[in-house]
């Protein structure tokens, strides 16, 4: 049987497992914590998201797989309560964090 990963536990809402995995040695890396936070938000598991945030998850980190923030993930996943909560914490959509694309005219000068 494959061991449960931090991302799997967060995506399925296993609060106690998330907590236990965060206290293992060696501790999960920042990338894994951020992906787990994104997954918890997408799947509407606020308890897991709160635990991961307390352990240093980045509130507005874009994930390379879909180029979205945890707020984007919550909205796309239909987790409206998580999306509202993230907004109260300063969560932002990825489009608001990126600089605007330069216009063609600006690039040719």
PDB file as gemmi writes it, atoms N, CA and C in Angstrom:
CRYST1    1.000    1.000    1.000  90.00  90.00  90.00 P 1                      
ATOM      1  N   UNK A   1       0.841  -1.181   0.000  1.00  0.00           N  
ATOM      2  CA  UNK A   1       0.000   0.000   0.000  1.00  0.00           C  
ATOM      3  C   UNK A   1       0.890   1.250   0.000  1.00  0.00           C  
ATOM      4  N   UNK A   2       0.534   2.186  -0.835  1.00  0.00           N  
ATOM      5  CA  UNK A   2       1.279   3.442  -0.946  1.00  0.00           C  
ATOM      6  C   UNK A   2       1.003   4.331   0.275  1.00  0.00           C  
ATOM      7  N   UNK A   3       2.057   4.901   0.888  1.00  0.00           N  
ATOM      8  CA  UNK A   3       1.825   5.788   2.037  1.00  0.00           C  
ATOM      9  C   UNK A   3       1.089   7.061   1.607  1.00  0.00           C  
ATOM     10  N   UNK A   4       0.326   7.604   2.527  1.00  0.00           N  
ATOM     11  CA  UNK A   4      -0.411   8.835   2.266  1.00  0.00           C  
ATOM     12  C   UNK A   4       0.561  10.009   2.295  1.00  0.00           C  
ATOM     13  N   UNK A   5       0.509  10.838   1.269  1.00  0.00           N  
ATOM     14  CA  UNK A   5       1.361  12.021   1.222  1.00  0.00           C  
ATOM     15  C   UNK A   5       0.634  13.204   1.863  1.00  0.00           C  
ATOM     16  N   UNK A   6       1.374  14.239   2.128  1.00  0.00           N  
ATOM     17  CA  UNK A   6       0.785  15.459   2.680  1.00  0.00           C  
ATOM     18  C   UNK A   6      -0.262  16.028   1.725  1.00  0.00           C  
ATOM     19  N   UNK A   7       0.041  16.019   0.440  1.00  0.00           N  
ATOM     20  CA  UNK A   7      -0.906  16.555  -0.560  1.00  0.00           C  
ATOM     21  C   UNK A   7      -2.176  15.707  -0.582  1.00  0.00           C  
ATOM     22  N   UNK A   8      -2.018  14.383  -0.560  1.00  0.00           N  
ATOM     23  CA  UNK A   8      -3.195  13.499  -0.546  1.00  0.00           C  
ATOM     24  C   UNK A   8      -4.054  13.755   0.693  1.00  0.00           C  
ATOM     25  N   UNK A   9      -3.408  13.857   1.847  1.00  0.00           N  
ATOM     26  CA  UNK A   9      -4.136  14.080   3.100  1.00  0.00           C  
ATOM     27  C   UNK A   9      -4.887  15.406   3.077  1.00  0.00           C  
ATOM     28  N   UNK A  10      -4.259  16.442   2.561  1.00  0.00           N  
ATOM     29  CA  UNK A  10      -4.907  17.757   2.493  1.00  0.00           C  
ATOM     30  C   UNK A  10      -6.067  17.755   1.508  1.00  0.00           C  
ATOM     31  N   UNK A  11      -5.890  17.084   0.379  1.00  0.00           N  
ATOM     32  CA  UNK A  11      -6.928  17.044  -0.650  1.00  0.00           C  
ATOM     33  C   UNK A  11      -8.159  16.273  -0.194  1.00  0.00           C  
ATOM     34  N   UNK A  12      -7.977  15.363   0.745  1.00  0.00           N  
ATOM     35  CA  UNK A  12      -9.101  14.563   1.228  1.00  0.00           C  
ATOM     36  C   UNK A  12      -9.607  14.994   2.605  1.00  0.00           C  
ATOM     37  N   UNK A  13      -9.009  16.039   3.167  1.00  0.00           N  
ATOM     38  CA  UNK A  13      -9.501  16.599   4.416  1.00  0.00           C  
ATOM     39  C   UNK A  13      -9.123  15.841   5.669  1.00  0.00           C  
ATOM     40  N   UNK A  14      -7.979  15.199   5.663  1.00  0.00           N  
ATOM     41  CA  UNK A  14      -7.528  14.427   6.826  1.00  0.00           C  
ATOM     42  C   UNK A  14      -6.682  15.305   7.752  1.00  0.00           C  
ATOM     43  N   UNK A  15      -7.348  16.104   8.556  1.00  0.00           N  
ATOM     44  CA  UNK A  15      -6.668  17.071   9.430  1.00  0.00           C  
ATOM     45  C   UNK A  15      -5.597  16.427  10.311  1.00  0.00           C  
ATOM     46  N   UNK A  16      -5.940  15.326  10.982  1.00  0.00           N  
ATOM     47  CA  UNK A  16      -4.986  14.680  11.890  1.00  0.00           C  
ATOM     48  C   UNK A  16      -3.771  14.148  11.135  1.00  0.00           C  
ATOM     49  N   UNK A  17      -3.996  13.627   9.937  1.00  0.00           N  
ATOM     50  CA  UNK A  17      -2.884  13.108   9.134  1.00  0.00           C  
ATOM     51  C   UNK A  17      -1.992  14.244   8.666  1.00  0.00           C  
ATOM     52  N   UNK A  18      -2.602  15.359   8.246  1.00  0.00           N  
ATOM     53  CA  UNK A  18      -1.821  16.539   7.841  1.00  0.00           C  
ATOM     54  C   UNK A  18      -0.940  16.982   8.998  1.00  0.00           C  
ATOM     55  N   UNK A  19      -1.511  17.090  10.182  1.00  0.00           N  
ATOM     56  CA  UNK A  19      -0.750  17.516  11.358  1.00  0.00           C  
ATOM     57  C   UNK A  19       0.395  16.547  11.642  1.00  0.00           C  
ATOM     58  N   UNK A  20       0.106  15.257  11.587  1.00  0.00           N  
ATOM     59  CA  UNK A  20       1.150  14.255  11.868  1.00  0.00           C  
ATOM     60  C   UNK A  20       2.276  14.332  10.835  1.00  0.00           C  
ATOM     61  N   UNK A  21       1.919  14.473   9.568  1.00  0.00           N  
ATOM     62  CA  UNK A  21       2.939  14.527   8.510  1.00  0.00           C  
ATOM     63  C   UNK A  21       3.803  15.781   8.616  1.00  0.00           C  
ATOM     64  N   UNK A  22       3.240  16.865   9.106  1.00  0.00           N  
ATOM     65  CA  UNK A  22       4.011  18.096   9.272  1.00  0.00           C  
ATOM     66  C   UNK A  22       5.035  17.987  10.402  1.00  0.00           C  
ATOM     67  N   UNK A  23       4.843  17.019  11.288  1.00  0.00           N  
ATOM     68  CA  UNK A  23       5.750  16.854  12.423  1.00  0.00           C  
ATOM     69  C   UNK A  23       6.727  15.691  12.260  1.00  0.00           C  
ATOM     70  N   UNK A  24       6.746  15.088  11.083  1.00  0.00           N  
ATOM     71  CA  UNK A  24       7.707  14.022  10.822  1.00  0.00           C  
ATOM     72  C   UNK A  24       9.094  14.602  10.600  1.00  0.00           C  
ATOM     73  N   UNK A  25      10.067  13.748  10.731  1.00  0.00           N  
ATOM     74  CA  UNK A  25      11.434  14.163  10.430  1.00  0.00           C  
ATOM     75  C   UNK A  25      11.931  13.287   9.288  1.00  0.00           C  
ATOM     76  N   UNK A  26      12.378  13.839   8.203  1.00  0.00           N  
ATOM     77  CA  UNK A  26      12.454  15.275   7.935  1.00  0.00           C  
ATOM     78  C   UNK A  26      11.065  15.838   7.617  1.00  0.00           C  
ATOM     79  N   UNK A  27      10.887  17.096   7.928  1.00  0.00           N  
ATOM     80  CA  UNK A  27       9.603  17.748   7.668  1.00  0.00           C  
ATOM     81  C   UNK A  27       9.431  17.951   6.165  1.00  0.00           C  
ATOM     82  N   UNK A  28       8.189  18.034   5.706  1.00  0.00           N  
ATOM     83  CA  UNK A  28       7.952  18.288   4.283  1.00  0.00           C  
ATOM     84  C   UNK A  28       8.570  19.626   3.864  1.00  0.00           C  
ATOM     85  N   UNK A  29       8.979  19.697   2.618  1.00  0.00           N  
ATOM     86  CA  UNK A  29       9.547  20.942   2.095  1.00  0.00           C  
ATOM     87  C   UNK A  29       8.468  21.974   1.816  1.00  0.00           C  
ATOM     88  N   UNK A  30       8.909  23.200   1.588  1.00  0.00           N  
ATOM     89  CA  UNK A  30       7.971  24.307   1.347  1.00  0.00           C  
ATOM     90  C   UNK A  30       7.112  24.074   0.112  1.00  0.00           C  
ATOM     91  N   UNK A  31       7.688  23.504  -0.932  1.00  0.00           N  
ATOM     92  CA  UNK A  31       6.902  23.238  -2.138  1.00  0.00           C  
ATOM     93  C   UNK A  31       5.753  22.287  -1.836  1.00  0.00           C  
ATOM     94  N   UNK A  32       6.045  21.235  -1.087  1.00  0.00           N  
ATOM     95  CA  UNK A  32       5.000  20.263  -0.754  1.00  0.00           C  
ATOM     96  C   UNK A  32       3.922  20.891   0.129  1.00  0.00           C  
ATOM     97  N   UNK A  33       4.327  21.716   1.072  1.00  0.00           N  
ATOM     98  CA  UNK A  33       3.360  22.392   1.941  1.00  0.00           C  
ATOM     99  C   UNK A  33       2.461  23.312   1.118  1.00  0.00           C  
ATOM    100  N   UNK A  34       3.047  24.048   0.194  1.00  0.00           N  
ATOM    101  CA  UNK A  34       2.245  24.962  -0.633  1.00  0.00           C  
ATOM    102  C   UNK A  34       1.282  24.221  -1.550  1.00  0.00           C  
ATOM    103  N   UNK A  35       1.730  23.118  -2.136  1.00  0.00           N  
ATOM    104  CA  UNK A  35       0.843  22.325  -2.996  1.00  0.00           C  
ATOM    105  C   UNK A  35      -0.280  21.710  -2.160  1.00  0.00           C  
ATOM    106  N   UNK A  36       0.037  21.260  -0.966  1.00  0.00           N  
ATOM    107  CA  UNK A  36      -0.985  20.698  -0.077  1.00  0.00           C  
ATOM    108  C   UNK A  36      -2.009  21.773   0.298  1.00  0.00           C  
ATOM    109  N   UNK A  37      -1.548  22.986   0.574  1.00  0.00           N  
ATOM    110  CA  UNK A  37      -2.454  24.101   0.894  1.00  0.00           C  
ATOM    111  C   UNK A  37      -3.372  24.383  -0.285  1.00  0.00           C  
ATOM    112  N   UNK A  38      -2.800  24.449  -1.485  1.00  0.00           N  
ATOM    113  CA  UNK A  38      -3.576  24.678  -2.710  1.00  0.00           C  
ATOM    114  C   UNK A  38      -4.643  23.587  -2.850  1.00  0.00           C  
ATOM    115  N   UNK A  39      -4.253  22.333  -2.614  1.00  0.00           N  
ATOM    116  CA  UNK A  39      -5.171  21.201  -2.750  1.00  0.00           C  
ATOM    117  C   UNK A  39      -6.294  21.264  -1.709  1.00  0.00           C  
ATOM    118  N   UNK A  40      -5.951  21.597  -0.485  1.00  0.00           N  
ATOM    119  CA  UNK A  40      -6.970  21.721   0.562  1.00  0.00           C  
ATOM    120  C   UNK A  40      -7.977  22.805   0.198  1.00  0.00           C  
ATOM    121  N   UNK A  41      -7.488  23.918  -0.326  1.00  0.00           N  
ATOM    122  CA  UNK A  41      -8.378  25.013  -0.724  1.00  0.00           C  
ATOM    123  C   UNK A  41      -9.271  24.586  -1.882  1.00  0.00           C  
ATOM    124  N   UNK A  42      -8.709  23.934  -2.875  1.00  0.00           N  
ATOM    125  CA  UNK A  42      -9.478  23.499  -4.048  1.00  0.00           C  
ATOM    126  C   UNK A  42     -10.602  22.544  -3.657  1.00  0.00           C  
ATOM    127  N   UNK A  43     -10.323  21.686  -2.689  1.00  0.00           N  
ATOM    128  CA  UNK A  43     -11.301  20.666  -2.321  1.00  0.00           C  
ATOM    129  C   UNK A  43     -12.160  21.057  -1.116  1.00  0.00           C  
ATOM    130  N   UNK A  44     -12.016  22.297  -0.644  1.00  0.00           N  
ATOM    131  CA  UNK A  44     -12.895  22.815   0.397  1.00  0.00           C  
ATOM    132  C   UNK A  44     -12.615  22.335   1.803  1.00  0.00           C  
ATOM    133  N   UNK A  45     -11.372  22.011   2.107  1.00  0.00           N  
ATOM    134  CA  UNK A  45     -11.024  21.503   3.433  1.00  0.00           C  
ATOM    135  C   UNK A  45     -10.331  22.592   4.258  1.00  0.00           C  
ATOM    136  N   UNK A  46     -11.160  23.422   4.863  1.00  0.00           N  
ATOM    137  CA  UNK A  46     -10.631  24.578   5.594  1.00  0.00           C  
ATOM    138  C   UNK A  46      -9.757  24.166   6.775  1.00  0.00           C  
ATOM    139  N   UNK A  47     -10.111  23.115   7.479  1.00  0.00           N  
ATOM    140  CA  UNK A  47      -9.302  22.679   8.614  1.00  0.00           C  
ATOM    141  C   UNK A  47      -7.875  22.392   8.186  1.00  0.00           C  
ATOM    142  N   UNK A  48      -7.728  21.641   7.108  1.00  0.00           N  
ATOM    143  CA  UNK A  48      -6.384  21.340   6.590  1.00  0.00           C  
ATOM    144  C   UNK A  48      -5.696  22.619   6.122  1.00  0.00           C  
ATOM    145  N   UNK A  49      -6.440  23.479   5.445  1.00  0.00           N  
ATOM    146  CA  UNK A  49      -5.856  24.729   4.956  1.00  0.00           C  
ATOM    147  C   UNK A  49      -5.346  25.580   6.107  1.00  0.00           C  
ATOM    148  N   UNK A  50      -6.105  25.661   7.191  1.00  0.00           N  
ATOM    149  CA  UNK A  50      -5.674  26.444   8.354  1.00  0.00           C  
ATOM    150  C   UNK A  50      -4.401  25.866   8.968  1.00  0.00           C  
ATOM    151  N   UNK A  51      -4.341  24.545   9.077  1.00  0.00           N  
ATOM    152  CA  UNK A  51      -3.155  23.891   9.636  1.00  0.00           C  
ATOM    153  C   UNK A  51      -1.930  24.217   8.774  1.00  0.00           C  
ATOM    154  N   UNK A  52      -2.084  24.074   7.465  1.00  0.00           N  
ATOM    155  CA  UNK A  52      -0.963  24.316   6.547  1.00  0.00           C  
ATOM    156  C   UNK A  52      -0.535  25.775   6.551  1.00  0.00           C  
ATOM    157  N   UNK A  53      -1.494  26.680   6.641  1.00  0.00           N  
ATOM    158  CA  UNK A  53      -1.169  28.112   6.698  1.00  0.00           C  
ATOM    159  C   UNK A  53      -0.374  28.425   7.964  1.00  0.00           C  
ATOM    160  N   UNK A  54      -0.774  27.827   9.079  1.00  0.00           N  
ATOM    161  CA  UNK A  54      -0.034  28.018  10.338  1.00  0.00           C  
ATOM    162  C   UNK A  54       1.386  27.460  10.244  1.00  0.00           C  
ATOM    163  N   UNK A  55       1.584  26.496   9.369  1.00  0.00           N  
ATOM    164  CA  UNK A  55       2.911  25.896   9.197  1.00  0.00           C  
ATOM    165  C   UNK A  55       3.692  26.526   8.052  1.00  0.00           C  
ATOM    166  N   UNK A  56       3.262  27.698   7.607  1.00  0.00           N  
ATOM    167  CA  UNK A  56       4.058  28.457   6.656  1.00  0.00           C  
ATOM    168  C   UNK A  56       3.657  28.405   5.199  1.00  0.00           C  
ATOM    169  N   UNK A  57       2.511  27.829   4.867  1.00  0.00           N  
ATOM    170  CA  UNK A  57       2.067  27.828   3.465  1.00  0.00           C  
ATOM    171  C   UNK A  57       1.931  29.266   2.965  1.00  0.00           C  
ATOM    172  N   UNK A  58       2.275  29.477   1.715  1.00  0.00           N  
ATOM    173  CA  UNK A  58       2.174  30.800   1.094  1.00  0.00           C  
ATOM    174  C   UNK A  58       0.738  31.050   0.650  1.00  0.00           C  
ATOM    175  N   UNK A  59       0.158  32.136   1.105  1.00  0.00           N  
ATOM    176  CA  UNK A  59      -1.235  32.465   0.806  1.00  0.00           C  
ATOM    177  C   UNK A  59      -1.488  32.672  -0.687  1.00  0.00           C  
ATOM    178  N   UNK A  60      -0.572  33.299  -1.371  1.00  0.00           N  
ATOM    179  CA  UNK A  60      -0.808  33.659  -2.774  1.00  0.00           C  
ATOM    180  C   UNK A  60       0.178  33.043  -3.760  1.00  0.00           C  
ATOM    181  N   UNK A  61       0.763  31.935  -3.404  1.00  0.00           N  
ATOM    182  CA  UNK A  61       1.713  31.311  -4.328  1.00  0.00           C  
ATOM    183  C   UNK A  61       0.986  30.627  -5.479  1.00  0.00           C  
ATOM    184  N   UNK A  62       1.391  30.947  -6.689  1.00  0.00           N  
ATOM    185  CA  UNK A  62       0.834  30.296  -7.879  1.00  0.00           C  
ATOM    186  C   UNK A  62       1.471  28.925  -8.052  1.00  0.00           C  
ATOM    187  N   UNK A  63       0.670  27.952  -8.368  1.00  0.00           N  
ATOM    188  CA  UNK A  63       1.166  26.600  -8.603  1.00  0.00           C  
ATOM    189  C   UNK A  63       1.468  26.418 -10.082  1.00  0.00           C  
ATOM    190  N   UNK A  64       2.640  25.905 -10.404  1.00  0.00           N  
ATOM    191  CA  UNK A  64       3.045  25.761 -11.805  1.00  0.00           C  
ATOM    192  C   UNK A  64       2.098  24.888 -12.634  1.00  0.00           C  
ATOM    193  N   UNK A  65       1.497  23.904 -12.019  1.00  0.00           N  
ATOM    194  CA  UNK A  65       0.643  22.984 -12.775  1.00  0.00           C  
ATOM    195  C   UNK A  65      -0.550  23.681 -13.420  1.00  0.00           C  
ATOM    196  N   UNK A  66      -1.106  24.675 -12.755  1.00  0.00           N  
ATOM    197  CA  UNK A  66      -2.262  25.368 -13.339  1.00  0.00           C  
ATOM    198  C   UNK A  66      -2.134  26.879 -13.314  1.00  0.00           C  
ATOM    199  N   UNK A  67      -1.018  27.372 -12.772  1.00  0.00           N  
ATOM    200  CA  UNK A  67      -0.736  28.796 -12.739  1.00  0.00           C  
ATOM    201  C   UNK A  67      -1.769  29.592 -11.946  1.00  0.00           C  
ATOM    202  N   UNK A  68      -2.326  28.975 -10.913  1.00  0.00           N  
ATOM    203  CA  UNK A  68      -3.315  29.659 -10.095  1.00  0.00           C  
ATOM    204  C   UNK A  68      -2.942  29.669  -8.630  1.00  0.00           C  
ATOM    205  N   UNK A  69      -3.494  30.626  -7.908  1.00  0.00           N  
ATOM    206  CA  UNK A  69      -3.288  30.732  -6.472  1.00  0.00           C  
ATOM    207  C   UNK A  69      -4.277  29.822  -5.740  1.00  0.00           C  
ATOM    208  N   UNK A  70      -4.126  29.663  -4.436  1.00  0.00           N  
ATOM    209  CA  UNK A  70      -5.126  28.909  -3.679  1.00  0.00           C  
ATOM    210  C   UNK A  70      -6.534  29.501  -3.825  1.00  0.00           C  
ATOM    211  N   UNK A  71      -6.643  30.829  -3.920  1.00  0.00           N  
ATOM    212  CA  UNK A  71      -7.959  31.438  -4.140  1.00  0.00           C  
ATOM    213  C   UNK A  71      -8.536  30.992  -5.481  1.00  0.00           C  
ATOM    214  N   UNK A  72      -7.723  31.012  -6.530  1.00  0.00           N  
ATOM    215  CA  UNK A  72      -8.193  30.531  -7.834  1.00  0.00           C  
ATOM    216  C   UNK A  72      -8.660  29.082  -7.723  1.00  0.00           C  
ATOM    217  N   UNK A  73      -7.889  28.261  -7.000  1.00  0.00           N  
ATOM    218  CA  UNK A  73      -8.229  26.847  -6.840  1.00  0.00           C  
ATOM    219  C   UNK A  73      -9.568  26.684  -6.125  1.00  0.00           C  
ATOM    220  N   UNK A  74      -9.792  27.467  -5.072  1.00  0.00           N  
ATOM    221  CA  UNK A  74     -11.049  27.383  -4.330  1.00  0.00           C  
ATOM    222  C   UNK A  74     -12.229  27.774  -5.222  1.00  0.00           C  
ATOM    223  N   UNK A  75     -12.075  28.845  -5.974  1.00  0.00           N  
ATOM    224  CA  UNK A  75     -13.145  29.296  -6.871  1.00  0.00           C  
ATOM    225  C   UNK A  75     -13.422  28.225  -7.922  1.00  0.00           C  
ATOM    226  N   UNK A  76     -12.374  27.722  -8.561  1.00  0.00           N  
ATOM    227  CA  UNK A  76     -12.537  26.690  -9.591  1.00  0.00           C  
ATOM    228  C   UNK A  76     -13.125  25.403  -9.025  1.00  0.00           C  
ATOM    229  N   UNK A  77     -12.808  25.091  -7.782  1.00  0.00           N  
ATOM    230  CA  UNK A  77     -13.316  23.883  -7.147  1.00  0.00           C  
ATOM    231  C   UNK A  77     -14.700  24.043  -6.534  1.00  0.00           C  
ATOM    232  N   UNK A  78     -15.269  25.252  -6.599  1.00  0.00           N  
ATOM    233  CA  UNK A  78     -16.592  25.488  -6.038  1.00  0.00           C  
ATOM    234  C   UNK A  78     -16.608  25.597  -4.526  1.00  0.00           C  
ATOM    235  N   UNK A  79     -15.453  25.833  -3.926  1.00  0.00           N  
ATOM    236  CA  UNK A  79     -15.346  25.963  -2.467  1.00  0.00           C  
ATOM    237  C   UNK A  79     -15.520  27.435  -2.087  1.00  0.00           C  
ATOM    238  N   UNK A  80     -16.750  27.910  -2.196  1.00  0.00           N  
ATOM    239  CA  UNK A  80     -17.038  29.332  -1.986  1.00  0.00           C  
ATOM    240  C   UNK A  80     -16.703  29.810  -0.583  1.00  0.00           C  
ATOM    241  N   UNK A  81     -16.939  28.966   0.424  1.00  0.00           N  
ATOM    242  CA  UNK A  81     -16.614  29.363   1.798  1.00  0.00           C  
ATOM    243  C   UNK A  81     -15.107  29.543   1.974  1.00  0.00           C  
ATOM    244  N   UNK A  82     -14.321  28.676   1.336  1.00  0.00           N  
ATOM    245  CA  UNK A  82     -12.863  28.804   1.397  1.00  0.00           C  
ATOM    246  C   UNK A  82     -12.427  30.063   0.653  1.00  0.00           C  
ATOM    247  N   UNK A  83     -13.035  30.327  -0.490  1.00  0.00           N  
ATOM    248  CA  UNK A  83     -12.694  31.524  -1.260  1.00  0.00           C  
ATOM    249  C   UNK A  83     -12.964  32.789  -0.436  1.00  0.00           C  
ATOM    250  N   UNK A  84     -14.101  32.847   0.242  1.00  0.00           N  
ATOM    251  CA  UNK A  84     -14.409  34.018   1.091  1.00  0.00           C  
ATOM    252  C   UNK A  84     -13.375  34.156   2.203  1.00  0.00           C  
ATOM    253  N   UNK A  85     -13.042  33.037   2.843  1.00  0.00           N  
ATOM    254  CA  UNK A  85     -12.057  33.046   3.928  1.00  0.00           C  
ATOM    255  C   UNK A  85     -10.699  33.521   3.422  1.00  0.00           C  
ATOM    256  N   UNK A  86     -10.257  32.994   2.278  1.00  0.00           N  
ATOM    257  CA  UNK A  86      -8.964  33.407   1.722  1.00  0.00           C  
ATOM    258  C   UNK A  86      -8.946  34.904   1.415  1.00  0.00           C  
ATOM    259  N   UNK A  87     -10.042  35.426   0.892  1.00  0.00           N  
ATOM    260  CA  UNK A  87     -10.109  36.871   0.606  1.00  0.00           C  
ATOM    261  C   UNK A  87      -9.961  37.696   1.879  1.00  0.00           C  
ATOM    262  N   UNK A  88     -10.543  37.227   2.997  1.00  0.00           N  
ATOM    263  CA  UNK A  88     -10.415  37.976   4.257  1.00  0.00           C  
ATOM    264  C   UNK A  88      -8.971  37.996   4.746  1.00  0.00           C  
ATOM    265  N   UNK A  89      -8.191  36.989   4.326  1.00  0.00           N  
ATOM    266  CA  UNK A  89      -6.775  36.911   4.723  1.00  0.00           C  
ATOM    267  C   UNK A  89      -5.852  37.648   3.758  1.00  0.00           C  
ATOM    268  N   UNK A  90      -6.418  38.174   2.671  1.00  0.00           N  
ATOM    269  CA  UNK A  90      -5.599  38.848   1.668  1.00  0.00           C  
ATOM    270  C   UNK A  90      -5.306  37.997   0.455  1.00  0.00           C  
ATOM    271  N   UNK A  91      -6.007  36.876   0.328  1.00  0.00           N  
ATOM    272  CA  UNK A  91      -5.838  36.019  -0.840  1.00  0.00           C  
ATOM    273  C   UNK A  91      -6.237  36.756  -2.110  1.00  0.00           C  
ATOM    274  N   UNK A  92      -5.501  36.497  -3.171  1.00  0.00           N  
ATOM    275  CA  UNK A  92      -5.739  37.189  -4.437  1.00  0.00           C  
ATOM    276  C   UNK A  92      -5.700  36.193  -5.588  1.00  0.00           C  
ATOM    277  N   UNK A  93      -6.414  36.515  -6.667  1.00  0.00           N  
ATOM    278  CA  UNK A  93      -6.308  35.665  -7.856  1.00  0.00           C  
ATOM    279  C   UNK A  93      -4.979  35.914  -8.562  1.00  0.00           C  
ATOM    280  N   UNK A  94      -4.510  34.920  -9.284  1.00  0.00           N  
ATOM    281  CA  UNK A  94      -3.213  35.027  -9.967  1.00  0.00           C  
ATOM    282  C   UNK A  94      -3.163  36.213 -10.911  1.00  0.00           C  
ATOM    283  N   UNK A  95      -4.260  36.491 -11.600  1.00  0.00           N  
ATOM    284  CA  UNK A  95      -4.244  37.585 -12.587  1.00  0.00           C  
ATOM    285  C   UNK A  95      -3.949  38.939 -11.954  1.00  0.00           C  
ATOM    286  N   UNK A  96      -4.267  39.090 -10.676  1.00  0.00           N  
ATOM    287  CA  UNK A  96      -4.000  40.379 -10.025  1.00  0.00           C  
ATOM    288  C   UNK A  96      -2.571  40.469  -9.496  1.00  0.00           C  
ATOM    289  N   UNK A  97      -1.856  39.357  -9.491  1.00  0.00           N  
ATOM    290  CA  UNK A  97      -0.489  39.349  -8.976  1.00  0.00           C  
ATOM    291  C   UNK A  97       0.555  39.504 -10.073  1.00  0.00           C  
ATOM    292  N   UNK A  98       0.150  39.323 -11.318  1.00  0.00           N  
ATOM    293  CA  UNK A  98       1.077  39.403 -12.444  1.00  0.00           C  
ATOM    294  C   UNK A  98       1.124  40.809 -13.006  1.00  0.00           C  
ATOM    295  N   UNK A  99       2.290  41.223 -13.443  1.00  0.00           N  
ATOM    296  CA  UNK A  99       2.345  42.515 -14.130  1.00  0.00           C  
ATOM    297  C   UNK A  99       1.613  42.389 -15.464  1.00  0.00           C  
ATOM    298  N   UNK A 100       1.000  43.457 -15.930  1.00  0.00           N  
ATOM    299  CA  UNK A 100       0.303  43.388 -17.215  1.00  0.00           C  
ATOM    300  C   UNK A 100       1.284  43.125 -18.351  1.00  0.00           C  
ATOM    301  N   UNK A 101       0.806  42.401 -19.350  1.00  0.00           N  
ATOM    302  CA  UNK A 101       1.621  42.146 -20.536  1.00  0.00           C  
ATOM    303  C   UNK A 101       1.881  43.469 -21.250  1.00  0.00           C  
ATOM    304  N   UNK A 102       3.106  43.689 -21.679  1.00  0.00           N  
ATOM    305  CA  UNK A 102       3.374  44.920 -22.426  1.00  0.00           C  
ATOM    306  C   UNK A 102       2.681  44.852 -23.776  1.00  0.00           C  
ATOM    307  N   UNK A 103       2.243  45.998 -24.242  1.00  0.00           N  
ATOM    308  CA  UNK A 103       1.589  46.023 -25.549  1.00  0.00           C  
ATOM    309  C   UNK A 103       2.635  45.839 -26.640  1.00  0.00           C  
ATOM    310  N   UNK A 104       2.197  45.470 -27.802  1.00  0.00           N  
ATOM    311  CA  UNK A 104       3.103  45.261 -28.925  1.00  0.00           C  
ATOM    312  C   UNK A 104       3.885  46.536 -29.214  1.00  0.00           C  
ATOM    313  N   UNK A 105       3.222  47.666 -29.133  1.00  0.00           N  
ATOM    314  CA  UNK A 105       3.881  48.943 -29.423  1.00  0.00           C  
ATOM    315  C   UNK A 105       5.039  49.192 -28.451  1.00  0.00           C  
ATOM    316  N   UNK A 106       4.850  48.865 -27.196  1.00  0.00           N  
ATOM    317  CA  UNK A 106       5.906  49.071 -26.208  1.00  0.00           C  
ATOM    318  C   UNK A 106       7.089  48.150 -26.449  1.00  0.00           C  
ATOM    319  N   UNK A 107       6.826  46.932 -26.879  1.00  0.00           N  
ATOM    320  CA  UNK A 107       7.906  45.975 -27.086  1.00  0.00           C  
ATOM    321  C   UNK A 107       8.745  46.309 -28.311  1.00  0.00           C  
ATOM    322  N   UNK A 108       8.236  47.058 -29.252  1.00  0.00           N  
ATOM    323  CA  UNK A 108       8.984  47.320 -30.482  1.00  0.00           C  
ATOM    324  C   UNK A 108       9.758  48.625 -30.431  1.00  0.00           C  
ATOM    325  N   UNK A 109       9.640  49.379 -29.400  1.00  0.00           N  
ATOM    326  CA  UNK A 109      10.357  50.665 -29.316  1.00  0.00           C  
ATOM    327  C   UNK A 109      11.809  50.471 -29.048  1.00  0.00           C  
TER     328      UNK A 109                                                      
END                                                                             
